[in-house]
Amino acid sequence: MSRIQATFDTLKKQQRRALIPFFTAGDPTPAATVPLMHALVSSGADVIELGVPFSDPMADGPTIQRASERALKQGMSLRGVLALVAEFRLTNDITPVVLMGYGNPIEAMGWELFAKRCEEVGVDGVLTVDFPPEESYEAFEHLQRHGIDPIFLLAPTTLETRIEQVAKLARGYVYYVSLKGVTGSGSLDLSAIALKLPQLRKHIKLPIGVGFGIRDAVTAQAVAKLCDGVVVGSRIVEEIEHSADCDVIANVSRLVSELRVAIDQA
């Protein structure tokens, strides 16, 4: 059983929802990444989505774009991200880690080598934003061979035929993008999410996480009542961006702890 499945199974038995924070590897510094990962876990994270910085992040808003720029300027790369996961695994063999990014760096490394390295260092899932299911079969085969869960995005505009395709390929969980637009944009329409999720559940038996636009504990709690996991990214990256280096861990920990309490009260 994968770490992701084990985590969601445990949460289901406890009647709790997953808290899935995102931040970009290498931001604010490469040296801060592993301590931040451990701080997220200590503050209540169930799964960590670790962003692989990329120079042309089409699905990300300005906040995460700036995080990628900061990380890339400090030399962060896909190989560097994998090395950080390996370091994290030295003292944490329980918390699932999902790499979230774009296809270009993986294509440059090669999917076969990438999947092998993911297995070696302890990556549990891969979410490639710009890889639709129609173009993911080869990548899926490599990931499956090495026990890595392919995570797919679904959106408010996703057609039912696409939902069916994703249901066949996805493992771990499915990430529902709760609004039209890039990360950190717009405001959530909870009624629209409540209407969409039953359509998704007709086809998808995996847990469904909801993200994009969740910026505070109140919203996180409301979303948690509708799904299996709450993904928070831009708000955490903002906290990193606006904190002094000496305060990053404390400030992010405080934010994630607030989200954890709110979600548990859902």
Contacts in CASP RR format, 6 or more apart in sequence:
PFRMAT RR
TARGET T0000
AUTHOR 0000-0000-0000
METHOD contacts of the structure
MODEL  1
MSRIQATFDTLKKQQRRALIPFFTAGDPTPAATVPLMHALVSSGADVIEL
GVPFSDPMADGPTIQRASERALKQGMSLRGVLALVAEFRLTNDITPVVLM
GYGNPIEAMGWELFAKRCEEVGVDGVLTVDFPPEESYEAFEHLQRHGIDP
IFLLAPTTLETRIEQVAKLARGYVYYVSLKGVTGSGSLDLSAIALKLPQL
RKHIKLPIGVGFGIRDAVTAQAVAKLCDGVVVGSRIVEEIEHSADCDVIA
NVSRLVSELRVAIDQA
1 9 0 8 1.000
2 96 0 8 1.000
2 124 0 8 1.000
2 147 0 8 1.000
2 149 0 8 1.000
2 171 0 8 1.000
2 172 0 8 1.000
3 94 0 8 1.000
3 95 0 8 1.000
3 96 0 8 1.000
3 124 0 8 1.000
4 47 0 8 1.000
4 96 0 8 1.000
4 98 0 8 1.000
4 124 0 8 1.000
4 125 0 8 1.000
4 149 0 8 1.000
4 171 0 8 1.000
4 172 0 8 1.000
4 173 0 8 1.000
5 172 0 8 1.000
7 18 0 8 1.000
7 46 0 8 1.000
7 47 0 8 1.000
7 95 0 8 1.000
7 96 0 8 1.000
8 18 0 8 1.000
8 172 0 8 1.000
8 173 0 8 1.000
8 207 0 8 1.000
8 228 0 8 1.000
11 17 0 8 1.000
11 18 0 8 1.000
11 46 0 8 1.000
11 228 0 8 1.000
12 228 0 8 1.000
16 263 0 8 1.000
16 264 0 8 1.000
17 224 0 8 1.000
17 227 0 8 1.000
17 228 0 8 1.000
17 229 0 8 1.000
17 230 0 8 1.000
17 263 0 8 1.000
17 264 0 8 1.000
17 266 0 8 1.000
18 46 0 8 1.000
18 47 0 8 1.000
18 173 0 8 1.000
18 207 0 8 1.000
18 209 0 8 1.000
18 228 0 8 1.000
18 229 0 8 1.000
18 230 0 8 1.000
19 44 0 8 1.000
19 45 0 8 1.000
19 46 0 8 1.000
19 47 0 8 1.000
19 220 0 8 1.000
19 229 0 8 1.000
19 230 0 8 1.000
19 232 0 8 1.000
19 256 0 8 1.000
19 259 0 8 1.000
19 260 0 8 1.000
19 263 0 8 1.000
20 45 0 8 1.000
20 46 0 8 1.000
20 47 0 8 1.000
20 48 0 8 1.000
20 49 0 8 1.000
20 98 0 8 1.000
20 209 0 8 1.000
20 229 0 8 1.000
20 230 0 8 1.000
20 231 0 8 1.000
20 232 0 8 1.000
21 40 0 8 1.000
21 45 0 8 1.000
21 48 0 8 1.000
21 49 0 8 1.000
21 231 0 8 1.000
21 232 0 8 1.000
21 233 0 8 1.000
21 236 0 8 1.000
21 256 0 8 1.000
21 259 0 8 1.000
22 48 0 8 1.000
22 49 0 8 1.000
22 50 0 8 1.000
22 51 0 8 1.000
22 100 0 8 1.000
22 231 0 8 1.000
22 232 0 8 1.000
22 233 0 8 1.000
22 236 0 8 1.000
22 237 0 8 1.000
23 36 0 8 1.000
23 40 0 8 1.000
23 50 0 8 1.000
23 51 0 8 1.000
23 67 0 8 1.000
23 233 0 8 1.000
23 236 0 8 1.000
23 237 0 8 1.000
23 240 0 8 1.000
23 252 0 8 1.000
24 50 0 8 1.000
24 51 0 8 1.000
24 53 0 8 1.000
24 64 0 8 1.000
24 67 0 8 1.000
24 68 0 8 1.000
24 70 0 8 1.000
24 71 0 8 1.000
24 237 0 8 1.000
25 33 0 8 1.000
25 50 0 8 1.000
25 51 0 8 1.000
25 52 0 8 1.000
25 53 0 8 1.000
25 71 0 8 1.000
25 76 0 8 1.000
25 80 0 8 1.000
25 81 0 8 1.000
25 84 0 8 1.000
26 32 0 8 1.000
26 33 0 8 1.000
26 53 0 8 1.000
26 70 0 8 1.000
26 71 0 8 1.000
26 74 0 8 1.000
26 76 0 8 1.000
26 81 0 8 1.000
26 84 0 8 1.000
27 33 0 8 1.000
27 53 0 8 1.000
27 67 0 8 1.000
27 68 0 8 1.000
27 70 0 8 1.000
27 71 0 8 1.000
27 237 0 8 1.000
27 240 0 8 1.000
27 241 0 8 1.000
28 70 0 8 1.000
28 240 0 8 1.000
28 241 0 8 1.000
28 243 0 8 1.000
28 245 0 8 1.000
28 248 0 8 1.000
29 74 0 8 1.000
29 245 0 8 1.000
30 71 0 8 1.000
30 74 0 8 1.000
30 75 0 8 1.000
30 76 0 8 1.000
30 80 0 8 1.000
30 84 0 8 1.000
32 245 0 8 1.000
32 248 0 8 1.000
32 249 0 8 1.000
33 50 0 8 1.000
33 84 0 8 1.000
34 84 0 8 1.000
34 87 0 8 1.000
34 88 0 8 1.000
35 249 0 8 1.000
36 240 0 8 1.000
36 248 0 8 1.000
36 249 0 8 1.000
36 252 0 8 1.000
37 48 0 8 1.000
37 50 0 8 1.000
37 84 0 8 1.000
37 88 0 8 1.000
37 92 0 8 1.000
37 95 0 8 1.000
37 97 0 8 1.000
38 88 0 8 1.000
38 91 0 8 1.000
38 92 0 8 1.000
39 249 0 8 1.000
39 252 0 8 1.000
39 253 0 8 1.000
39 256 0 8 1.000
40 48 0 8 1.000
40 252 0 8 1.000
40 253 0 8 1.000
40 256 0 8 1.000
41 48 0 8 1.000
41 92 0 8 1.000
41 95 0 8 1.000
42 253 0 8 1.000
43 252 0 8 1.000
43 253 0 8 1.000
43 254 0 8 1.000
43 256 0 8 1.000
43 257 0 8 1.000
43 260 0 8 1.000
44 256 0 8 1.000
44 257 0 8 1.000
44 260 0 8 1.000
45 95 0 8 1.000
45 256 0 8 1.000
45 260 0 8 1.000
46 95 0 8 1.000
46 96 0 8 1.000
46 229 0 8 1.000
47 95 0 8 1.000
47 96 0 8 1.000
47 97 0 8 1.000
47 98 0 8 1.000
47 173 0 8 1.000
48 95 0 8 1.000
48 96 0 8 1.000
48 97 0 8 1.000
48 98 0 8 1.000
49 98 0 8 1.000
49 99 0 8 1.000
49 100 0 8 1.000
49 127 0 8 1.000
49 231 0 8 1.000
49 233 0 8 1.000
50 81 0 8 1.000
50 84 0 8 1.000
50 85 0 8 1.000
50 97 0 8 1.000
50 98 0 8 1.000
50 99 0 8 1.000
50 100 0 8 1.000
51 81 0 8 1.000
51 99 0 8 1.000
51 100 0 8 1.000
51 101 0 8 1.000
52 78 0 8 1.000
52 81 0 8 1.000
52 99 0 8 1.000
52 100 0 8 1.000
52 101 0 8 1.000
52 102 0 8 1.000
52 105 0 8 1.000
53 67 0 8 1.000
53 68 0 8 1.000
53 69 0 8 1.000
53 71 0 8 1.000
53 72 0 8 1.000
53 76 0 8 1.000
54 68 0 8 1.000
54 101 0 8 1.000
54 102 0 8 1.000
54 104 0 8 1.000
54 105 0 8 1.000
55 68 0 8 1.000
55 72 0 8 1.000
56 102 0 8 1.000
56 104 0 8 1.000
57 64 0 8 1.000
57 65 0 8 1.000
57 68 0 8 1.000
57 101 0 8 1.000
57 102 0 8 1.000
57 129 0 8 1.000
58 102 0 8 1.000
58 129 0 8 1.000
58 130 0 8 1.000
58 182 0 8 1.000
59 129 0 8 1.000
59 130 0 8 1.000
59 182 0 8 1.000
59 183 0 8 1.000
60 68 0 8 1.000
60 182 0 8 1.000
60 183 0 8 1.000
61 182 0 8 1.000
61 183 0 8 1.000
61 184 0 8 1.000
61 185 0 8 1.000
61 234 0 8 1.000
63 183 0 8 1.000
63 184 0 8 1.000
63 234 0 8 1.000
63 237 0 8 1.000
63 238 0 8 1.000
63 241 0 8 1.000
64 183 0 8 1.000
64 184 0 8 1.000
64 233 0 8 1.000
64 234 0 8 1.000
64 237 0 8 1.000
66 241 0 8 1.000
67 237 0 8 1.000
67 240 0 8 1.000
67 241 0 8 1.000
77 105 0 8 1.000
78 105 0 8 1.000
78 106 0 8 1.000
78 108 0 8 1.000
78 109 0 8 1.000
78 114 0 8 1.000
79 109 0 8 1.000
81 99 0 8 1.000
82 117 0 8 1.000
82 118 0 8 1.000
82 121 0 8 1.000
82 123 0 8 1.000
83 121 0 8 1.000
85 97 0 8 1.000
85 99 0 8 1.000
85 121 0 8 1.000
85 122 0 8 1.000
85 123 0 8 1.000
86 120 0 8 1.000
86 121 0 8 1.000
86 122 0 8 1.000
88 97 0 8 1.000
89 121 0 8 1.000
89 122 0 8 1.000
96 124 0 8 1.000
96 125 0 8 1.000
97 122 0 8 1.000
97 123 0 8 1.000
97 124 0 8 1.000
97 125 0 8 1.000
98 123 0 8 1.000
98 124 0 8 1.000
98 125 0 8 1.000
98 126 0 8 1.000
98 127 0 8 1.000
98 149 0 8 1.000
98 151 0 8 1.000
99 118 0 8 1.000
99 123 0 8 1.000
99 125 0 8 1.000
99 126 0 8 1.000
99 127 0 8 1.000
100 127 0 8 1.000
100 129 0 8 1.000
100 151 0 8 1.000
101 127 0 8 1.000
101 128 0 8 1.000
101 129 0 8 1.000
102 128 0 8 1.000
102 129 0 8 1.000
102 130 0 8 1.000
103 128 0 8 1.000
103 129 0 8 1.000
103 130 0 8 1.000
103 131 0 8 1.000
106 114 0 8 1.000
106 126 0 8 1.000
106 128 0 8 1.000
106 139 0 8 1.000
109 117 0 8 1.000
111 138 0 8 1.000
111 139 0 8 1.000
111 142 0 8 1.000
111 143 0 8 1.000
112 142 0 8 1.000
114 142 0 8 1.000
115 142 0 8 1.000
115 143 0 8 1.000
115 145 0 8 1.000
115 146 0 8 1.000
115 148 0 8 1.000
116 146 0 8 1.000
118 125 0 8 1.000
118 126 0 8 1.000
118 143 0 8 1.000
118 146 0 8 1.000
118 148 0 8 1.000
119 146 0 8 1.000
119 147 0 8 1.000
119 148 0 8 1.000
123 148 0 8 1.000
124 148 0 8 1.000
124 149 0 8 1.000
125 143 0 8 1.000
125 148 0 8 1.000
125 149 0 8 1.000
125 150 0 8 1.000
125 151 0 8 1.000
125 171 0 8 1.000
125 172 0 8 1.000
126 143 0 8 1.000
126 148 0 8 1.000
126 149 0 8 1.000
126 150 0 8 1.000
126 151 0 8 1.000
127 150 0 8 1.000
127 151 0 8 1.000
127 152 0 8 1.000
127 153 0 8 1.000
127 175 0 8 1.000
128 136 0 8 1.000
128 139 0 8 1.000
128 150 0 8 1.000
129 153 0 8 1.000
131 139 0 8 1.000
132 162 0 8 1.000
133 152 0 8 1.000
133 162 0 8 1.000
133 165 0 8 1.000
133 166 0 8 1.000
133 168 0 8 1.000
133 169 0 8 1.000
134 165 0 8 1.000
136 150 0 8 1.000
136 152 0 8 1.000
136 169 0 8 1.000
137 169 0 8 1.000
139 150 0 8 1.000
140 150 0 8 1.000
140 169 0 8 1.000
143 149 0 8 1.000
143 150 0 8 1.000
144 150 0 8 1.000
144 171 0 8 1.000
149 170 0 8 1.000
149 171 0 8 1.000
149 172 0 8 1.000
149 173 0 8 1.000
150 169 0 8 1.000
150 170 0 8 1.000
150 171 0 8 1.000
151 170 0 8 1.000
151 171 0 8 1.000
151 172 0 8 1.000
151 173 0 8 1.000
151 174 0 8 1.000
151 175 0 8 1.000
152 166 0 8 1.000
152 169 0 8 1.000
152 170 0 8 1.000
152 174 0 8 1.000
152 175 0 8 1.000
153 174 0 8 1.000
153 175 0 8 1.000
153 176 0 8 1.000
153 177 0 8 1.000
154 162 0 8 1.000
154 163 0 8 1.000
154 166 0 8 1.000
154 174 0 8 1.000
154 175 0 8 1.000
154 176 0 8 1.000
154 177 0 8 1.000
154 200 0 8 1.000
155 176 0 8 1.000
155 177 0 8 1.000
155 180 0 8 1.000
156 177 0 8 1.000
156 178 0 8 1.000
156 179 0 8 1.000
156 180 0 8 1.000
156 192 0 8 1.000
156 196 0 8 1.000
157 180 0 8 1.000
158 166 0 8 1.000
160 199 0 8 1.000
160 203 0 8 1.000
163 199 0 8 1.000
163 200 0 8 1.000
163 203 0 8 1.000
163 204 0 8 1.000
164 203 0 8 1.000
166 174 0 8 1.000
166 204 0 8 1.000
167 203 0 8 1.000
167 204 0 8 1.000
167 205 0 8 1.000
167 206 0 8 1.000
170 204 0 8 1.000
170 206 0 8 1.000
171 206 0 8 1.000
172 206 0 8 1.000
172 207 0 8 1.000
173 206 0 8 1.000
173 207 0 8 1.000
173 208 0 8 1.000
173 209 0 8 1.000
173 228 0 8 1.000
173 229 0 8 1.000
174 200 0 8 1.000
174 204 0 8 1.000
174 206 0 8 1.000
174 207 0 8 1.000
174 208 0 8 1.000
174 209 0 8 1.000
175 209 0 8 1.000
175 210 0 8 1.000
175 211 0 8 1.000
175 231 0 8 1.000
176 193 0 8 1.000
176 196 0 8 1.000
176 197 0 8 1.000
176 200 0 8 1.000
176 208 0 8 1.000
176 209 0 8 1.000
176 210 0 8 1.000
176 211 0 8 1.000
176 227 0 8 1.000
177 211 0 8 1.000
177 212 0 8 1.000
178 188 0 8 1.000
178 192 0 8 1.000
178 193 0 8 1.000
178 210 0 8 1.000
178 211 0 8 1.000
178 212 0 8 1.000
178 213 0 8 1.000
178 214 0 8 1.000
178 223 0 8 1.000
179 185 0 8 1.000
179 186 0 8 1.000
179 187 0 8 1.000
179 188 0 8 1.000
179 189 0 8 1.000
179 212 0 8 1.000
179 213 0 8 1.000
181 212 0 8 1.000
183 212 0 8 1.000
183 213 0 8 1.000
183 233 0 8 1.000
183 234 0 8 1.000
184 212 0 8 1.000
184 213 0 8 1.000
184 215 0 8 1.000
184 233 0 8 1.000
184 234 0 8 1.000
184 235 0 8 1.000
185 212 0 8 1.000
185 213 0 8 1.000
186 213 0 8 1.000
187 213 0 8 1.000
188 213 0 8 1.000
188 214 0 8 1.000
188 219 0 8 1.000
188 223 0 8 1.000
190 222 0 8 1.000
190 223 0 8 1.000
190 226 0 8 1.000
193 210 0 8 1.000
193 223 0 8 1.000
193 226 0 8 1.000
193 227 0 8 1.000
194 226 0 8 1.000
197 208 0 8 1.000
197 226 0 8 1.000
197 227 0 8 1.000
200 208 0 8 1.000
201 208 0 8 1.000
207 228 0 8 1.000
207 229 0 8 1.000
208 227 0 8 1.000
208 228 0 8 1.000
208 229 0 8 1.000
209 227 0 8 1.000
209 228 0 8 1.000
209 229 0 8 1.000
209 230 0 8 1.000
209 231 0 8 1.000
210 223 0 8 1.000
210 226 0 8 1.000
210 227 0 8 1.000
210 229 0 8 1.000
210 230 0 8 1.000
210 231 0 8 1.000
211 223 0 8 1.000
211 230 0 8 1.000
211 231 0 8 1.000
211 232 0 8 1.000
211 233 0 8 1.000
212 231 0 8 1.000
213 219 0 8 1.000
213 234 0 8 1.000
214 220 0 8 1.000
214 223 0 8 1.000
214 230 0 8 1.000
214 231 0 8 1.000
214 232 0 8 1.000
214 233 0 8 1.000
214 235 0 8 1.000
215 232 0 8 1.000
215 234 0 8 1.000
215 235 0 8 1.000
216 235 0 8 1.000
217 258 0 8 1.000
217 259 0 8 1.000
217 261 0 8 1.000
217 262 0 8 1.000
218 262 0 8 1.000
220 230 0 8 1.000
220 232 0 8 1.000
220 259 0 8 1.000
220 262 0 8 1.000
220 263 0 8 1.000
221 262 0 8 1.000
221 263 0 8 1.000
221 265 0 8 1.000
221 266 0 8 1.000
222 266 0 8 1.000
223 230 0 8 1.000
224 230 0 8 1.000
224 262 0 8 1.000
224 263 0 8 1.000
224 266 0 8 1.000
225 266 0 8 1.000
230 259 0 8 1.000
230 263 0 8 1.000
232 256 0 8 1.000
232 259 0 8 1.000
235 255 0 8 1.000
236 252 0 8 1.000
236 255 0 8 1.000
236 256 0 8 1.000
239 248 0 8 1.000
239 251 0 8 1.000
239 252 0 8 1.000
239 255 0 8 1.000
240 248 0 8 1.000
240 252 0 8 1.000
243 251 0 8 1.000
243 252 0 8 1.000
END
